[in-house]
Amino acid sequence: MLTMNEKDKNEMLEAILNENEAYQCKLWAVIMAGADTYALIGGLSTLTGGAAAALGALSNAYCYLGITEKHLNMVIVNSVNVSKIENRLSLPLNSITKAEVKGGLLPGRKVVMLHFGKEKMKISLMNNAIGSDIQGQKENVEMFCQIVSKLG
């Protein structure tokens, strides 16, 4: 079984990094399911010039996140074959109108709610990456939460 891994995270995020930008943090996350979230991803994909990929049935979507000074980059991967890319987004941070960071029900879990005008996206972040070789996940979750909490 394939798992989220450091090599894929770095390769997939580097492929959508804008010129003259560098990542402040890179991590794996889960986009929480909902019809509005998938419509938003499709809409944002269109706005950013990406191809809107059908994400299938409403289920949580695994992704790699990278944040720079100007962009939130997301690579959404297939939930069964995490080496297969479903969609790529590079969202300008100034398109986020509000950001909320909350502790999750489980220890070591954070839930981030990003608002894009009237639309919103819920992202679940875990401090650990059990069964994978992802490096620095806990530190990157903390950094990501610090950065996005300043946006809203």
N, C-alpha and C positions, 0 to 999 in steps of 0.2 A: 504494500500500500504506500502510495506517495504521501508525503506530509509537507506542510509549509516548511521552507528551508531558506537558509541564509543566501545561498548561491542564487536561487530564483528571485528572492526578494531584491537583491542588489541588481541583478541583470534586468529584471522587469521594470524596476523604478528608474534605473539609469537610462533606459530606452525612451522614457518620456520626459526626462529632465530638460527644462528649457536652457538654452545657451546662456552662459554667464550667471548661472544659478548653482547653488550647492545645497544639499539637504542638511537641515538642522537635526532631523531625526528620521528614522525609517523603522517601521514596525508592521506587524500583522494585526488584523482586526476582523470583526464580523459586522457586516451591515445588517441590521435587524429587518426582518421581512415586513412587507406591507405593500399593497398595490400603489399607494401614493409614492413610496420610496422608489419603486421600479419606474413609475412614470417620471419621477424627478430625474433619476439617473439617465433615462432615455432623453429627456428634455435637455439636461445639462450636457449630455454627450453631443447633442445636435448643436448647442450653443458654442461648445468648445471645438467643433470641427471634427469630433470623433464619430465613428460609426456606432449607432445605437444598436447594441446587441440584445437580442431577446434573452432574458435571464431565466426563462422557463417558469415553472410553477413557483408560487410564492413560498420561498424558503429563505433562510438566512444565507447571505453571500459572503464568502471568504474573500479578503482582499489584503493587498499590501498598501500601506500608506506611507507617503513621504511628504514632508513639509519643508518649504524653502521660505525665504523672506517674502515672496510674492505669491506662491502657489501651493495648493494642496493637490498632490498627485495621488491618484488611486488606480491600482491595477486589480480588477475584479477577476478572480480565477474560478474555474469550474469546481464545484463542491466535491465531485468524485475524483477528477483528475486535476489536482492543483497545479500541474505544470501547463495546463491549457488556459490561455487568457480568454475571458469572456468580453471584457470591455476595459478601456483605458480612458481616464479623465484627468485633465489638468485644469483645476478650477482656480481662478484668481481669488486670493484671500479677500479682496474687497467685495466679492459677490456674496460673502457670508454676512448676513445682516445681524445675526445673533448667535451666540454659542453658549451652551450650558454644559457644565461638567458635574456629574453626580457620582457618588459612590454606588456601586452595584450591590445587589443582595448578597453576593458571595465576596469573601475577603479576596483582595487582589484583583478586583474587577471594577472598572469605571465604565460609565455610560455617558457618551457625548452626544448632545443634540445640536446639530447644525441647522440653522435656518437660512433659507435663501428666499427672502421676501416672505410670501405666504406658505412656501413649501418648506418641508423639514426632512432631515435624514438622521436616523438614530444609529449610532455606532457603538458597538461593545468592544471594550479593550480589556485584555487579560494580561496580568503581570508576568505570567510564565508561558512557555511554549512547550508544553509536555509533548514528548515524542518527536521533537524537531531539534535542529541545531541552530535555531535563530539566536543571535547574539544580542545581549543588552536589551531585551524586551522590556523589562521593568523600568529601566532608566529612560528608554524611549517613550514609554507610556506616560511617564511623569513629565517629560519634556513636551510631548504633544499636548497634554492637558494644560500645561502652563501657557503654551503659545496660543492655543485656541481660546482659552478663557479670557485672554486679552482682546480678542476680536469682538466679543459681544458685550 
